Amino acid sequence: KRSVVKQFSEVHDLPVTCMASRPVPSALMMPGEAEGGVNFDAVSASADNRFGRYTLQKRSRIKTVKPPRSARRKSALEVYLWELMRIPLLLVVLLAIVAVRDTMDICSEEFGFTTLVMDSGASARHCLYREVLWAEESKVSFVPQ
């Protein structure tokens, strides 16, 4: 004696004309399985051209994409510290740009490929340190004479 396990009254308006089922899972996909992430175990069709797809699976294999979290707002202390540190950082970057420009002007011969290879960079280091970054006292005058 058989009993009705589950009845889907809203699937078909007309009586079911055919039913197809897969007793075991198959590697061959039925139409619509890849999009929804659900393996269909049975398909029914009726005279009104409606298909009913049935599964024993509880949920989809496809993970739902969570919406991105909103960006964290900066606190007043963070904003204040950034505003306080921005000008010294810009000054350091400006000094680095000036140092690179002066190095290219003054020590261009020492930074040539052949010179770097011949003395393994000793003259380039000496020029960079003595001429660009640290000037001799005889070359520096703060008070006009």
Long-range contacts (C-beta under 8 A, 24 or more apart in sequence): 8-52, 8-54, 11-44, 11-50, 11-52, 12-44, 12-46, 12-48, 12-50, 12-52, 13-46, 13-48, 13-50, 14-46, 14-47, 14-48, 15-46, 15-47, 16-44, 16-45, 16-46, 16-52, 17-45, 17-46, 17-47, 18-44, 18-45, 19-43, 19-44, 19-45, 20-44, 36-60, 36-62, 37-61, 37-62, 99-132, 99-133, 102-132, 103-128, 103-132, 106-131, 106-132, 107-131, 107-132
